[in-house]
Amino acid sequence: MLLIDKSEGISVDQIAQKLDGNFKTISQHTRYLVQAGLLRKQYQGRQVIHFLSPYGKNFVNFIKSFK
Protein backbone atom coordinates (compact mmCIF):
# COMPACT_ATOMS: atom_id res chain seq x y z
CA MET A 1 0.00 0.00 0.00
CA LEU A 2 2.93 2.33 0.64
CA LEU A 3 4.12 1.74 -2.93
CA ILE A 4 0.68 2.56 -4.30
CA ASP A 5 0.64 5.71 -2.16
CA LYS A 6 3.97 6.84 -3.62
CA SER A 7 3.03 5.98 -7.20
CA GLU A 8 -0.38 7.72 -7.30
CA GLY A 9 -1.78 5.11 -9.68
CA ILE A 10 -0.04 1.87 -10.54
CA SER A 11 -0.86 -1.36 -12.37
CA VAL A 12 -0.39 -4.86 -10.95
CA ASP A 13 2.36 -5.45 -13.51
CA GLN A 14 4.25 -2.37 -12.28
CA ILE A 15 3.81 -3.46 -8.66
CA ALA A 16 5.17 -6.92 -9.50
CA GLN A 17 8.19 -5.40 -11.25
CA LYS A 18 9.02 -2.94 -8.46
CA LEU A 19 8.62 -5.55 -5.71
CA ASP A 20 10.12 -8.39 -7.77
CA GLY A 21 7.03 -10.44 -6.95
CA ASN A 22 4.75 -12.94 -8.61
CA PHE A 23 2.09 -11.30 -10.79
CA LYS A 24 -0.69 -13.72 -9.83
CA THR A 25 0.00 -13.38 -6.12
CA ILE A 26 0.07 -9.59 -6.24
CA SER A 27 -3.07 -9.56 -8.36
CA GLN A 28 -4.89 -11.64 -5.76
CA HIS A 29 -3.70 -9.40 -2.92
CA THR A 30 -4.81 -6.24 -4.73
CA ARG A 31 -8.20 -7.90 -5.32
CA TYR A 32 -8.53 -8.48 -1.56
CA LEU A 33 -7.54 -4.87 -0.83
CA VAL A 34 -10.18 -3.62 -3.30
CA GLN A 35 -12.80 -5.83 -1.64
CA ALA A 36 -11.74 -4.50 1.77
CA GLY A 37 -12.22 -0.92 0.53
CA LEU A 38 -8.56 0.07 0.87
CA LEU A 39 -7.89 0.35 -2.87
CA ARG A 40 -9.93 1.47 -5.82
CA LYS A 41 -9.31 0.54 -9.40
CA GLN A 42 -9.71 2.38 -12.66
CA TYR A 43 -9.74 0.74 -16.07
CA GLN A 44 -7.49 2.29 -18.71
CA GLY A 45 -7.79 0.22 -21.85
CA ARG A 46 -6.56 -3.27 -21.03
CA GLN A 47 -4.79 -2.17 -17.86
CA VAL A 48 -6.26 -1.74 -14.41
CA ILE A 49 -4.69 1.09 -12.43
CA HIS A 50 -4.90 0.94 -8.64
CA PHE A 51 -5.22 3.93 -6.33
CA LEU A 52 -5.71 4.26 -2.60
CA SER A 53 -9.28 4.84 -1.53
CA PRO A 54 -9.95 7.55 1.07
CA TYR A 55 -10.04 4.79 3.72
CA GLY A 56 -6.78 3.39 2.30
CA LYS A 57 -5.15 6.82 2.59
CA ASN A 58 -6.17 6.98 6.25
CA PHE A 59 -4.73 3.52 6.80
CA VAL A 60 -1.42 4.46 5.12
CA ASN A 61 -1.21 7.62 7.26
CA PHE A 62 -1.74 5.43 10.31
CA ILE A 63 1.07 3.10 9.20
CA LYS A 64 3.37 6.06 8.55
CA SER A 65 2.75 7.38 12.07
CA PHE A 66 4.83 4.49 13.44
CA LYS A 67 7.98 5.52 11.54
N, C-alpha and C positions, 0 to 999 in steps of 0.2 A: 504494500500500500504506500510505503514511503517513496518507492520508485515511481509509482503512478502520480503521486503528489508532485514530485519534481518534474515529471515529463509533461504534465498538463495535457493529457491525451496520448494514449499509447496502445498499440495493438498487442495481441498475445504473442505474435511472432517477435516483435521488438522486445517484449519482456523476456521471452525465452533466450534471445540472443544476449541481452545485457546481463542476465543472471546465469547464463550458461546452463539452462535447465531444459527439461523435456517439455516439448510443446503440448502434448496431450495432458500432462500433469498440470501444467500452468493453466491450460484452458479449463480444466475441471475446477481448479481453485478459483479462477475468476468467475466462473459460473456460480459457485457457492457464495462468493462475495456479492454478486449481483442479487441473488435470491435473498441474502441477508440485508440488503438495502445499503451496503457500504460502497458499492460501485454502481455506476450507470453506464450503459453502452449506447453508442451511436453508430449507425451503419453508414459507411462511406464506400459505396461501390461494393466490392467483394470483401472489404476489410471491416472489422468491427473495432472501433476505437473505444477504449475504456477511460472513464473519468471518475474521480471521486464524487460521490453524492454529498449533499450537505451533511448528512449523518456521518459519512466516511471522513469528511474534512474535520469534523469534531473529534472523531476517533483518532485521527492522525495527530491532531493538536494535543490530545491527551497523551499519546505515545511520546511525542516530542518533549512533553513536560518532564519526563524522567531523565532526559539527557543532561 
